[in-house]
Amino acid sequence: MSFKWILPVCAFFIAVLPALAGEIPLPVPGVTVVSFVADGGGSALVTDVEELGHVISANTEGGEIMAGEGGFDWKIGAEQRFGVGRINIVLDRKAISGDLALVFNALMDDDATLAVQLFDAGGKALALDLFGDLTKKAEEAGTDTFVIPLVEYPDAKTLVVRRLSGAFQVREILLTPVVSKATGANPAAERALAEALGEQLSGRHPLIAKAGLKLHVIPSLEEINDVGAEALAAVGYPRYSPLGILDGTVCYAPVSGTVYDFSIMANRYLSLSGQKMVFDWYFTSSAGVKWSFENDPSDYNLTEGRPAKTELGMASIPLTEEARAAFEKRNGYFPIEFAIARSAIEVLVNRSNPLEEITMDELRTAFGGSGGITWAAIDSSSPMADEPVVAIGGSPSWGTGKVFQEIGLKGGSWRPDIAARHDVVYRGGVEQEVADTPTGIGYAVQRKRGDDVKKLRIESTDGSGATLATADAVYSGKYPLQRKLYAYVAAPSLAEASPAVRELVNLMLSDQGQTFMVRTGSLPLSVDELVATRSRLGL
């Protein structure tokens, strides 16, 4: 690993200003220095040369403060996971009428990346990456000075220098008031970084101001998936540490709907360093993933002439023995199979329905058989007893439908009048249809729900009573309607797969990858499952 300094050239600039002022009557700018001291275990020190009060306080998060040459440096290693490590500088906006010039004096490795960010007084992000790759921009421009466009962000209260990846050794940060015209941040980069870091954007962030509040607000894990967030809080998840540099190869990867959002988040995450998208994601069903491993998609020109040899697939049900055998016959080895997450299936009714729980036999009555039943067959005391039961679900060929049929219907047939082919992952599918149908009952992938539908408690597997899909019920096995999600690698071993596939597998089987799974509505693997899988694959 090689290191490089971004050295401050402003010292000469500051030194000559008094001489220039003798000829040109301009005020000498005050310089605020953020440095580090070992007092109290290590903290940031603010030195305001002109006592202008631009900075109220500063502190560090992550890393450690160690003795360096002629002082103390803030250091953080490359082994830390993405986004860990930041220097927070709280500004006094009443004392700042213009912008600030930032000079960053640091030693970093060649692959290190960082972002300069702005947050409002409530801790919400106004800008997550003002300059893109700051180290690269410094080299291109031949300067260590960056103008922080505070005029463009009147609500900015905290300036953050945040490590994204790699090793850093920071000596000091210098801040000088300037007057300039700001250009703003790159919207696509801001959006990707917001999703990767999980930051909630301020209502004054340009992405929200221009596109509407619902589009780019990043809720907390608890707001998105409280069950998954609870499970993810367990101690011992392996931290994500990149294996190496991606080679830019584009890999064809079919994925089912349940894991498609994860694939997009993972691809953005791997592309944050400036590399192009490394996967050609093919959105399909679990049956489509199965087909891709049974056959060679490139023979069918599925991607309009682009290479389409399957290298990786993700599905909500495992490959059949027939599919594995067909793959082995064509390639001479079996695909690598491993679980990447859990997923629970919930049963929903309209909020107006008084029903609170349901047995497995009643599930089969509602969704199977000949159909044409009324609510009296499930709840004889219901005020809707004479009303027909409207069954709502996804396509029977989708992975979620197959799992529900196998567990909920014990492999029996669907009722012929089921309203199928509704989306089972997002709010606008089964959930919305049940919300619009007072006599409806539906099944969908576990997630946070709106107030217009109700989750039913389901008869537990151990006879201990009906239960919702809580973390305890799912991981103990008491909740019956659950399955694992699987990934498949088309290689004899993970070591023989392409760099992009190895890196994606390394990511998904880490704390960061499992966090992405939770953000998409799935449930993480347990710590023991994750550690065992990594060991089996040689990670």
N, C-alpha and C positions, 0 to 999 in steps of 0.2 A: 504494500500500500504506500503510495507516495502522497506527500502533503504539499500544500501551497498556501502562501499567505495572501490575504487581501490587505495590503498595507495602506495606512493613512498617508495621503499626499497633502492633506489639508494643513498639516503643521506649517509648511512653508507659506501657504496662503494666509494663514492666520498671522504668522510672524511679519509678513510684509504689509499687512493692512495699515498699521499705524503710519508707515512711511508713505504709503499711497495717500493716506488721508491728509498729509501735509499739502498735497497738490490738488486732490479732489475731496471736497468736504463731504464725505459719506460717513455715516456712523459705523463704528467697529462692532461687528456682531458678537454677541455673547456666545460662549460655547459651554454646553452642558456635557459632562463626561459621565458615562455609566461604566463603572469598573467594579472590581470584586474584592472582598476582604474575607479573611478566615474567621472573623469574630462571630461567635455564636454558632459555629458549625458551618459558616459560609453564607454570605449574603451579598446583594448588590449594593454598591455605594454610588450615590449621586453627588457629583461635584459641579456646582454651578459657578463658573468663573466670574461672571458679572452679576451674580445673584439676581437673575431675571425671573426665577421661579417658573420656568417652563415645565419642569418635571417635579411632580409631587413626591413620587417614590418609584422604586424599581425592585424587582425580585426575580428569582429564577425558579423554574420548575424542572425537575429531572436533572440528571448529571451530578457533578460535584465540583467544588471549588478547590483547586490545588495550587501550590506554589509554582510559579513560572519564573522566567527570567526577569528580574527586577520588579516583581509583583505577584499577584494572584490571577489565575486564569480559570474560567468556567469551562469544564471539559465534559464531553459526553461521547460514549463509544458507539461504533457502528453496529454493535450487537443489539442496541435498543430498537424496539419495534417502531414502525412508521409513525411519525407525528409526535413522538415523545421528546421533550426537551424544548424549553422556551424561555425567553427573557421578556418579562412584562414591564413596560414603562408607562406609568400613569401620568398623563399630561394635565397641566392646568390650562384649560382652553381660554380662560379669561386673560392669561398672560401671553397668549399667542394670537396674533392678528393675521398672520400669513401662513406659509408652509414651513416645513422643517427640512433641512438637509441632513441626511444620516450618513455617517462614515463608519464602516464596519471593519474593525481590526481583528482578524481571525485567522487561525491556521486550520485547514480542513483537508480531507483526503480528496482524491480526484473525482470520486463518484458522489460526493456529498451534495445534498440539495437542501435549500431552506426557502422559507417564504416570509415576506414582510406583510403583516396583517394589521387591521384596525378593528377595534371592538367598541361598542357603545358603553354607556354607564351601566347597563343591565347585563353586560357580558355577552351580548349577541354580536355576531360578526357583521361588520359593514363591508370589509374587504378581506378576502382570505389569501390573495396572492397578487400584490400590487405590481410586481415586476417580472413575474414568471420565474425562470431560473436565474436567480440573482447572481450567482457566481459566474455563469456563462455571460450574462449581460455585462458584468464588470469587466471581463476580459475583452469582450467585443468593443466596448466603449472606451477602454483604457482608463477607467476611473474607479475610484472606490466610493464615490459620493452618489447618493440616491435621494431625490427630492420626494418627500412624503407629502402628498397633496391634501393637506388638512383643510384647505379652503373648500375643496370639493366634498369633504366629509365633515360638515359642521357638528355632527353628533359624536365624532370620534373622541373617545376618552382614553383608551389604552392602545399604545403602540406595542406590537409584539413581533419579535424576531423569533421565528419558529423553525426548529430543525425538522425536516421531513425524513431524511435518511442520511446515513454516513456518519463519520466521526468529525467532531468539531472541538477546537480549543480557542475560545474567545478571550481576547485581551481586554478590549474596551469598545464602547460605542460612543461616538461623538455626535451631538445634535446642535445644529446651527440654524437660526431663523433665516428664511429666504423668501423672496417673492417670485412666483412662477405661475405658469399656466399648466394645469394637470391634464393628463390624457385619459386617466381611468384604467380599470382593469379589463382583462380579457374575459368575456362572459362565459365562454365554454370552459376555460380553465378554472374559473371561479366555481362553476356548477359542479365540475368533477371533483375538485378538492373539497367542497362542502360535503358532498356525499361520502367521500373517502374518510374524512376526519369526523363526520357526524356532528358538525357544528350547526346550531340553530341560527339562521340569519336574522339580522335586524330588519324590521319593517322598512328601514331607510336604505337597505342594501339595494344597489341599482337593479339587480336581477328581480327582486321582489317589486320594486317601484314600477318597473316596466312591464312585468309579466303577470302580476297578480299574486296575492299572498299565498295561495294554495300551492303554487308551482314549485317553489324552491325552499320553503321552510323545512328544515331538517329536524324532526322531532327526536326526543330522546328514545333510547331503546325501550324504556318502560311504556312510553306512549304508543309505540308501534307494536310491541310484542311483549307484554308483561310476563308471560309464562317463560318465553325464551330468555328474557333478561334475567329472571330469577335463576334459571339453570346455568347461565353463563357466568354468574357471580361466583361459582365454585373456584377454589384455589387450585392451581397447578396446570392450567392450560399452557401448552407449549407456545412460546412467543414466536412470532413470525420473524425469520431472518432470511433475507434473500440468498439464493444459492449462487447467483452470478449474473452476468450480463446476458440478456436475451439476444438472440441472433437475428431477429427481425423476420424469421420464417412465419408465414401465415398458416395456421393449422385449421383444418376443417373439423368442426365440433358440433354435432347435433345435440340439442338439449330439449327436454320437455318443459311445458309451461310452468310447472311448480318450481323449477330451478333457473328459469330464464333470467329473472331479475338478478340473481346472484352472478350469473355469467357476465352480465353487463357491468355490474359494480366491480367485479374482479378485473375485467379487462381495462376499465378506466384506471383502477389502482395500479396495475402493471404498466400502464402507459403514462403515468404521471411524470416519469423521468424524461419525457419528450419522445420516447419511441412510439412508432406507429402501432395501431391495433394489431395484436398478434394472433387473434382467433377469428375465424370466419364462422360465427355462430349461426347455426341453422335451426330456427324455431320450429319445433315439431311436437309430437306427443311421445309418450313412452313407447308406443307401438312403432313410431317413426325411428326412434333410437335403435330399437330392436332390429328393424329392417336394415338400418345402416351398417350394423355389425354382421348381419346375415349375408348382405350383399356388398358390392363395391359401388358406392354412389357415383363414382366417376364414370362408370359404364352407362349411366343414365343421364348425364349432362345436367344434373340438378342445379348447378350454379352457373349456367350459361357460359360454359367453356373454361371456367376456372378449375384448377385442381381441386378435387373433392374427395380424396381418399380419407376416410375417417381415421382420426388420430385420438380423439377423446369423445366421450359421450356422457351425458348425465340424465338420469331418469328416475321416476318415482316408484318404479317396480323393477325387480331384478330381471336380467335377461333369462330367457328360457333355456333349458338344456339344448333344445333344437338350435337356437340361435348361436349358442356357444360352440356347438359341434360344427355348424356351418362355417363359422369364423375360423375354427381350428383347421378344418379341411382345406380352406383357401390359403391360410397363412402359415400353417405348421406349428402354431402355438395358440393357447387360449388367451383371451383378453384378460387383463388384470382387473379384478373387481374389488371394490371396497366401499363401505358406507361413508357418506359425507355429512349427513344430518338426519334428524328425525322429523316426522310430520304427523300431526294429529288431524283427524277429520271430525268436525263438529256437526251436530244436527240442530237445525234452526227452525223456529216457528215465529209467526208474527207476534209482535208485542202484545196485541190484544188477546192472544190465546192464553187461557189460564193454565195450560199444561206446563209442568215444571220438570218432569223426568219421564223417561221412557225405557221399557225393557227391550231386550234383544228380540223377543218374540213380537213385540209391538212394532219394532222397526221393520221386521219382515212383513208384517201386515200392511204397514204404510207404504212400503216401496216395492213389495213383491206380489206374487200371486196373480190373480186375474184382474185386480183393480176394482174400481167402481164402489169403493167402500165409503162409509161416512165416519165422522169422528166418534160415533158411539162405539165403534169397534176398538178404539184406542182408549177413550175416556168417556164412559157412559154417563158421567155426571156433567159433562161439558155443556155449556149453553149452546155450543155449536154441534151438538150430538147428531142432529139431522142434516148437517151440512156435509157435502162431499169433501174428502181429503184430497187436496191437490198436491201431488208429489212432484218435486222439482230437483233436478240434478244436472250433472254434466254428461258428456257423451259416455256411453257404456264402454267405449274402446279406450278412453283415457285412463291413465294410471290410477287416478283418484277413484274413478268409477269402478275399475276392476278390483281395487282394494276394498271398497265399500261393499261390492257384491260378494267378495270372498268372505269377509268378516261379518258384515251386517246381515246379509241374506244367506249366509252359510253356503254360498255357491249356487243358490237358487236363481230362478229367472226373475227379471224385472217385470213389473206390471206393464202391460202394453200401452197404457195411457200416460206414462210418466212424461213430464215436460222436460226433455233432456236437451243436451247441447248448450246449456248455460255455462258461463265461465265459473269455475269453482275456486279460483284464487283471489280475484279482485272484488272490490265492493260492488261493482256494476253488474255482476252476474247473478248467481243464485241468491246471494244476500239481498240484493235489491228486489229480485222477483218475489222473495218471501215477504219483504217489507211491503210490497204492493198487493199481496194476496192474503187477506185475513185468514183464509182456511188452508193456507199453504204450509208445507213442511219440506225442508230441503237439507242437503248435506253440502258442506264446503270445507276447504282447508282451514285449519285453526288460524285465527287472527283476531285483532281487536275489532269489535262490532259497533255498529251504530245503535242508537236508542230505539230504533223502530223494529228490531228483531230481538229474539231471546234465544240463548243457548240452552239446550235441554241437558239435564244430568242424565247419564246413561248407566245402565246396570253394570256394575263392576265385575271384573273377572273372578274375584275371590269371594263374592257374596257379601262383601262388607257394606253394601249400599250403593245407590246411584252416585255418580261423581261427574264433575266437569273435567275438562282436559287441563288440570293443574299440573305444575311441574312434578309434584310428588306423585300424582296419579299416573302420569305418563311414564316416568322413569322407574317407578315401582312395578309397572306392568298392569296396574289395576284398571286403567282406562283401555277399553277394548279396541276402539277405532284408531289405530295408529300403525305406522309403517316407517321404514327407513328409506332414505333417498340414496341412490347409488351413483358412482362414477365408474367409467370403464376406460382403460387405456389400451390402445391397440399397439402393444409392444411386448416382447418376451419378458422384460423387466422394466421397472421405472428408470433404471440407469441407462437403458437403451432407447428411451423415448426422447423426443425433441426437447431442447432447452425450454421452450415455451410451455410444453406440457408438464415437465418436471417442476417448473416454477409455479404453475397454477396449482398443481397437486400440493406442493409445499405450502402455498398460501391457504388453500381451502382447509388443510389439516393443521391449522394454527389458530391462535386466539383471534387474529384479525379476520381470517376467513370465516371462522365460526360466528364472529360478530356480524359479518355480512349476511350469513345465513339467517341470523335472528332478525336483522333489519328487513329481510324479504318475507318474514312471516314463518319461517321454519324454526325448528328447535335444534339446539346444538347437540353434538355428540357429548357423552360424558367425558370427563378427563381421562378415565381409564381406557375408554374406547379409542380416544384420539391418540393417546400415547402408544397403545398396542398397535394401531394401524400404521402409525409412522414407523415403528420398529419393524413391522412386517415388510414395509415397502423400502426400507433402507434409508429413511430420512433421519 
